[in-house]
Amino acid sequence: MPARRPPHPGARLRLQLEHVGVTQTEFAEWIGISRRCLAYFLAGERDLHADMAWRIAGALKQKPETWMRYKSQYELARDKPAKRIRPL
């Protein structure tokens, strides 16, 4: 059975916001970004950058490294070569 691909960090954040009952508008205002920017991120249409990781982590009492790790896991799975690279 193939391994499941990790979700985009925006999908993880969307689930957390739903769990605590915070709207996109409320969260965007709380972290100081536009609602549109947050909506694109939650939809997986924008990448996570360090600045956003710091904002999300601060608002949720988490570490920014956690969010950057989510990004790394997602990108490594997404960009895995279809063909195995032969070692030197």
BAMITOR-514659 format. One record per atom (N, C-alpha, C): residue number from 1; residue in one letter; atom name; x, y, z. Coordinates in steps of 0.02 Angstrom, whole numbers, plus 50000, padded with zeros to 5 digits. Example, Ala and Ser with C-alpha at 12.3 -4.5 7.8 and 13.67 -1.06 7.14 Angstrom:
BEGIN
(node 1 'a' 'N' (50660 49716 50390))
(node 1 'a' 'CA' (50615 49775 50390))
(node 1 'a' 'C' (50660 49835 50390))
(node 2 's' 'N' (50642 49888 50354))
(node 2 's' 'CA' (50684 49947 50357))
(node 2 's' 'C' (50645 50002 50394))
END
This chain:
BEGIN
(node 1 'm' 'N' (50042 49941 50000))
(node 1 'm' 'CA' (50000 50000 50000))
(node 1 'm' 'C' (50045 50062 50000))
(node 2 'p' 'N' (50034 50109 49954))
(node 2 'p' 'CA' (50076 50169 49951))
(node 2 'p' 'C' (50064 50214 50012))
(node 3 'a' 'N' (50117 50248 50032))
(node 3 'a' 'CA' (50111 50294 50089))
(node 3 'a' 'C' (50068 50354 50070))
(node 4 'r' 'N' (50031 50379 50118))
(node 4 'r' 'CA' (49990 50438 50105))
(node 4 'r' 'C' (50034 50500 50102))
(node 5 'r' 'N' (50017 50544 50057))
(node 5 'r' 'CA' (50053 50606 50049))
(node 5 'r' 'C' (50034 50654 50105))
(node 6 'p' 'N' (50083 50685 50138))
(node 6 'p' 'CA' (50067 50733 50191))
(node 6 'p' 'C' (50025 50791 50163))
(node 7 'p' 'N' (49981 50818 50203))
(node 7 'p' 'CA' (49939 50874 50180))
(node 7 'p' 'C' (49979 50939 50176))
(node 8 'h' 'N' (49955 50984 50135))
(node 8 'h' 'CA' (49982 51052 50131))
(node 8 'h' 'C' (49974 51084 50201))
(node 9 'p' 'N' (50023 51124 50222))
(node 9 'p' 'CA' (50016 51157 50288))
(node 9 'p' 'C' (49951 51197 50295))
(node 10 'g' 'N' (49926 51224 50240))
(node 10 'g' 'CA' (49863 51261 50243))
(node 10 'g' 'C' (49804 51216 50262))
(node 11 'a' 'N' (49805 51154 50239))
(node 11 'a' 'CA' (49752 51107 50257))
(node 11 'a' 'C' (49755 51091 50332))
(node 12 'r' 'N' (49816 51085 50358))
(node 12 'r' 'CA' (49824 51073 50430))
(node 12 'r' 'C' (49796 51132 50470))
(node 13 'l' 'N' (49813 51193 50447))
(node 13 'l' 'CA' (49788 51252 50483))
(node 13 'l' 'C' (49712 51257 50479))
(node 14 'r' 'N' (49684 51243 50421))
(node 14 'r' 'CA' (49611 51246 50413))
(node 14 'r' 'C' (49577 51201 50464))
(node 15 'l' 'N' (49603 51140 50473))
(node 15 'l' 'CA' (49574 51093 50521))
(node 15 'l' 'C' (49580 51120 50593))
(node 16 'q' 'N' (49637 51150 50608))
(node 16 'q' 'CA' (49645 51178 50675))
(node 16 'q' 'C' (49597 51236 50688))
(node 17 'l' 'N' (49588 51278 50638))
(node 17 'l' 'CA' (49542 51335 50647))
(node 17 'l' 'C' (49470 51310 50655))
(node 18 'e' 'N' (49451 51260 50616))
(node 18 'e' 'CA' (49384 51231 50623))
(node 18 'e' 'C' (49375 51201 50692))
(node 19 'h' 'N' (49427 51168 50717))
(node 19 'h' 'CA' (49424 51135 50783))
(node 19 'h' 'C' (49411 51185 50839))
(node 20 'v' 'N' (49443 51244 50835))
(node 20 'v' 'CA' (49436 51293 50888))
(node 20 'v' 'C' (49380 51344 50873))
(node 21 'g' 'N' (49349 51339 50814))
(node 21 'g' 'CA' (49293 51382 50798))
(node 21 'g' 'C' (49312 51454 50780))
(node 22 'v' 'N' (49370 51462 50749))
(node 22 'v' 'CA' (49392 51529 50729))
(node 22 'v' 'C' (49383 51535 50653))
(node 23 't' 'N' (49354 51591 50632))
(node 23 't' 'CA' (49343 51601 50560))
(node 23 't' 'C' (49408 51623 50526))
(node 24 'q' 'N' (49408 51618 50460))
(node 24 'q' 'CA' (49466 51641 50421))
(node 24 'q' 'C' (49476 51715 50432))
(node 25 't' 'N' (49423 51752 50432))
(node 25 't' 'CA' (49428 51825 50441))
(node 25 't' 'C' (49458 51842 50509))
(node 26 'e' 'N' (49434 51810 50561))
(node 26 'e' 'CA' (49459 51822 50628))
(node 26 'e' 'C' (49534 51806 50633))
(node 27 'f' 'N' (49553 51748 50605))
(node 27 'f' 'CA' (49623 51728 50610))
(node 27 'f' 'C' (49668 51773 50569))
(node 28 'a' 'N' (49646 51792 50510))
(node 28 'a' 'CA' (49685 51836 50467))
(node 28 'a' 'C' (49697 51903 50503))
(node 29 'e' 'N' (49646 51930 50533))
(node 29 'e' 'CA' (49654 51993 50570))
(node 29 'e' 'C' (49700 51983 50629))
(node 30 'w' 'N' (49694 51927 50663))
(node 30 'w' 'CA' (49734 51913 50723))
(node 30 'w' 'C' (49809 51911 50707))
(node 31 'i' 'N' (49826 51880 50649))
(node 31 'i' 'CA' (49897 51874 50631))
(node 31 'i' 'C' (49922 51929 50585))
(node 32 'g' 'N' (49878 51975 50567))
(node 32 'g' 'CA' (49898 52034 50529))
(node 32 'g' 'C' (49909 52024 50454))
(node 33 'i' 'N' (49868 51981 50423))
(node 33 'i' 'CA' (49871 51972 50351))
(node 33 'i' 'C' (49801 51980 50322))
(node 34 's' 'N' (49797 51985 50256))
(node 34 's' 'CA' (49731 51991 50225))
(node 34 's' 'C' (49694 51925 50226))
(node 35 'r' 'N' (49628 51929 50225))
(node 35 'r' 'CA' (49588 51868 50223))
(node 35 'r' 'C' (49601 51830 50159))
(node 36 'r' 'N' (49611 51866 50105))
(node 36 'r' 'CA' (49624 51836 50040))
(node 36 'r' 'C' (49689 51795 50041))
(node 37 'c' 'N' (49741 51823 50070))
(node 37 'c' 'CA' (49805 51788 50076))
(node 37 'c' 'C' (49796 51724 50116))
(node 38 'l' 'N' (49760 51728 50171))
(node 38 'l' 'CA' (49748 51669 50213))
(node 38 'l' 'C' (49706 51617 50175))
(node 39 'a' 'N' (49655 51640 50139))
(node 39 'a' 'CA' (49612 51594 50101))
(node 39 'a' 'C' (49653 51555 50050))
(node 40 'y' 'N' (49698 51589 50014))
(node 40 'y' 'CA' (49740 51554 49966))
(node 40 'y' 'C' (49785 51503 50000))
(node 41 'f' 'N' (49812 51521 50057))
(node 41 'f' 'CA' (49855 51474 50095))
(node 41 'f' 'C' (49815 51413 50118))
(node 42 'l' 'N' (49757 51425 50146))
(node 42 'l' 'CA' (49715 51370 50171))
(node 42 'l' 'C' (49694 51323 50114))
(node 43 'a' 'N' (49687 51350 50055))
(node 43 'a' 'CA' (49668 51310 49996))
(node 43 'a' 'C' (49728 51274 49965))
(node 44 'g' 'N' (49787 51286 49991))
(node 44 'g' 'CA' (49847 51254 49964))
(node 44 'g' 'C' (49873 51287 49901))
(node 45 'e' 'N' (49853 51349 49889))
(node 45 'e' 'CA' (49873 51385 49829))
(node 45 'e' 'C' (49932 51432 49841))
(node 46 'r' 'N' (49953 51438 49904))
(node 46 'r' 'CA' (50011 51479 49922))
(node 46 'r' 'C' (50056 51438 49967))
(node 47 'd' 'N' (50122 51450 49959))
(node 47 'd' 'CA' (50170 51415 50000))
(node 47 'd' 'C' (50176 51448 50069))
(node 48 'l' 'N' (50202 51410 50115))
(node 48 'l' 'CA' (50216 51436 50182))
(node 48 'l' 'C' (50286 51466 50181))
(node 49 'h' 'N' (50293 51526 50207))
(node 49 'h' 'CA' (50358 51559 50214))
(node 49 'h' 'C' (50372 51569 50288))
(node 50 'a' 'N' (50434 51583 50304))
(node 50 'a' 'CA' (50454 51590 50374))
(node 50 'a' 'C' (50412 51641 50412))
(node 51 'd' 'N' (50398 51698 50380))
(node 51 'd' 'CA' (50357 51749 50412))
(node 51 'd' 'C' (50289 51722 50432))
(node 52 'm' 'N' (50258 51685 50387))
(node 52 'm' 'CA' (50192 51656 50401))
(node 52 'm' 'C' (50197 51603 50456))
(node 53 'a' 'N' (50251 51564 50455))
(node 53 'a' 'CA' (50261 51513 50506))
(node 53 'a' 'C' (50265 51545 50575))
(node 54 'w' 'N' (50301 51601 50580))
(node 54 'w' 'CA' (50306 51637 50643))
(node 54 'w' 'C' (50238 51663 50666))
(node 55 'r' 'N' (50199 51689 50620))
(node 55 'r' 'CA' (50133 51717 50637))
(node 55 'r' 'C' (50086 51662 50661))
(node 56 'i' 'N' (50083 51607 50623))
(node 56 'i' 'CA' (50038 51552 50641))
(node 56 'i' 'C' (50059 51523 50709))
(node 57 'a' 'N' (50123 51510 50716))
(node 57 'a' 'CA' (50148 51480 50777))
(node 57 'a' 'C' (50134 51524 50838))
(node 58 'g' 'N' (50144 51589 50830))
(node 58 'g' 'CA' (50131 51634 50886))
(node 58 'g' 'C' (50058 51634 50906))
(node 59 'a' 'N' (50014 51634 50857))
(node 59 'a' 'CA' (49942 51636 50872))
(node 59 'a' 'C' (49918 51571 50903))
(node 60 'l' 'N' (49949 51515 50885))
(node 60 'l' 'CA' (49926 51450 50910))
(node 60 'l' 'C' (49969 51422 50966))
(node 61 'k' 'N' (50016 51463 50991))
(node 61 'k' 'CA' (50062 51442 51045))
(node 61 'k' 'C' (50101 51380 51024))
(node 62 'q' 'N' (50130 51383 50965))
(node 62 'q' 'CA' (50170 51328 50938))
(node 62 'q' 'C' (50237 51355 50917))
(node 63 'k' 'N' (50279 51311 50892))
(node 63 'k' 'CA' (50345 51332 50868))
(node 63 'k' 'C' (50343 51340 50792))
(node 64 'p' 'N' (50376 51391 50766))
(node 64 'p' 'CA' (50377 51400 50693))
(node 64 'p' 'C' (50411 51341 50658))
(node 65 'e' 'N' (50457 51309 50692))
(node 65 'e' 'CA' (50491 51250 50663))
(node 65 'e' 'C' (50442 51195 50647))
(node 66 't' 'N' (50390 51189 50686))
(node 66 't' 'CA' (50338 51139 50673))
(node 66 't' 'C' (50306 51151 50605))
(node 67 'w' 'N' (50290 51214 50592))
(node 67 'w' 'CA' (50257 51232 50529))
(node 67 'w' 'C' (50305 51225 50470))
(node 68 'm' 'N' (50368 51241 50480))
(node 68 'm' 'CA' (50417 51232 50427))
(node 68 'm' 'C' (50428 51158 50413))
(node 69 'r' 'N' (50424 51116 50465))
(node 69 'r' 'CA' (50429 51044 50455))
(node 69 'r' 'C' (50370 51017 50415))
(node 70 'y' 'N' (50310 51043 50429))
(node 70 'y' 'CA' (50252 51023 50390))
(node 70 'y' 'C' (50263 51040 50316))
(node 71 'k' 'N' (50290 51100 50304))
(node 71 'k' 'CA' (50304 51121 50235))
(node 71 'k' 'C' (50354 51075 50202))
(node 72 's' 'N' (50407 51059 50238))
(node 72 's' 'CA' (50460 51016 50211))
(node 72 's' 'C' (50433 50946 50195))
(node 73 'q' 'N' (50394 50918 50240))
(node 73 'q' 'CA' (50365 50851 50229))
(node 73 'q' 'C' (50320 50852 50167))
(node 74 'y' 'N' (50280 50904 50160))
(node 74 'y' 'CA' (50235 50909 50103))
(node 74 'y' 'C' (50274 50915 50038))
(node 75 'e' 'N' (50324 50960 50037))
(node 75 'e' 'CA' (50362 50970 49976))
(node 75 'e' 'C' (50404 50910 49956))
(node 76 'l' 'N' (50433 50876 50004))
(node 76 'l' 'CA' (50473 50816 49988))
(node 76 'l' 'C' (50429 50761 49957))
(node 77 'a' 'N' (50369 50753 49984))
(node 77 'a' 'CA' (50324 50702 49956))
(node 77 'a' 'C' (50299 50724 49887))
(node 78 'r' 'N' (50282 50788 49880))
(node 78 'r' 'CA' (50256 50814 49817))
(node 78 'r' 'C' (50307 50810 49761))
(node 79 'd' 'N' (50369 50824 49777))
(node 79 'd' 'CA' (50421 50830 49726))
(node 79 'd' 'C' (50465 50769 49719))
(node 80 'k' 'N' (50445 50714 49749))
(node 80 'k' 'CA' (50485 50652 49744))
(node 80 'k' 'C' (50490 50631 49671))
(node 81 'p' 'N' (50551 50617 49648))
(node 81 'p' 'CA' (50560 50596 49578))
(node 81 'p' 'C' (50522 50531 49563))
(node 82 'a' 'N' (50493 50528 49504))
(node 82 'a' 'CA' (50456 50467 49484))
(node 82 'a' 'C' (50504 50409 49474))
(node 83 'k' 'N' (50564 50425 49452))
(node 83 'k' 'CA' (50614 50374 49439))
(node 83 'k' 'C' (50668 50378 49493))
(node 84 'r' 'N' (50688 50320 49517))
(node 84 'r' 'CA' (50739 50317 49569))
(node 84 'r' 'C' (50806 50342 49539))
(node 85 'i' 'N' (50840 50383 49577))
(node 85 'i' 'CA' (50905 50409 49557))
(node 85 'i' 'C' (50958 50358 49577))
(node 86 'r' 'N' (50999 50339 49528))
(node 86 'r' 'CA' (51051 50291 49542))
(node 86 'r' 'C' (51107 50322 49583))
(node 87 'p' 'N' (51132 50289 49634))
(node 87 'p' 'CA' (51188 50317 49674))
(node 87 'p' 'C' (51252 50319 49631))
(node 88 'l' 'N' (51297 50362 49651))
(node 88 'l' 'CA' (51362 50367 49618))
(node 88 'l' 'C' (51403 50304 49629))
END
